[in-house]
């Protein structure tokens, strides 16, 4: 007499168990999708960082070519405030030798709102992103890489130094080059800094 009721009860339990299993599988599926999405973002970020580093290193090579050109200008005109780069464009540089620099000293104003080179050098920090925006245009100390205008560099002249080369004292001009390289994502940025020396012909 009670068999039909037991059958209904069993059917009810089976439905509940099925729903619990379905919910569990749904949660596992969503978790797996979230994990895959996070791994994809991490891999993409790593790739963008690698690309930005490669871009920075490529731009550094260009900057070193132009630092060598600047060294030749300083050999003939020690008081020069600009030089002609490898593209034939007139560019400026930061002359740390004369006591000004965009890097040394206490942290400087942010954001950088300079409208002339002297203010840029004395009030702005070279590691502040706004320095790189302010230093372009009429100030012209921030130089775009002709092969990728998103990549930028600055040349600082640190002065002359005597070093030992092949056991002979050699006078060299010393430059500090700072480069900002960008990945395919403009927000992926790598900053690279290098010391470049060129024999002083004077």
Secondary structure, 3 states (H helix, E strand, C coil): CCHHHHHHHHHHHHHHHHHHHHHHHHHHHHHHHHHHHHHHHHHHHHHHHHHHHHHHHHHHHHHHHHHHHHHHHHHHCCCCCEEECCCCCEEECEEHHHCCCCCCCCCCECCCCCCCHHHHHHHECCCCHHHHHHCCCCCCCCEEECCEEEEEEEEEEEEEEEEEECCEEEEEEEEEEEEEEECCCCCCEEEEEEEEEEECCC
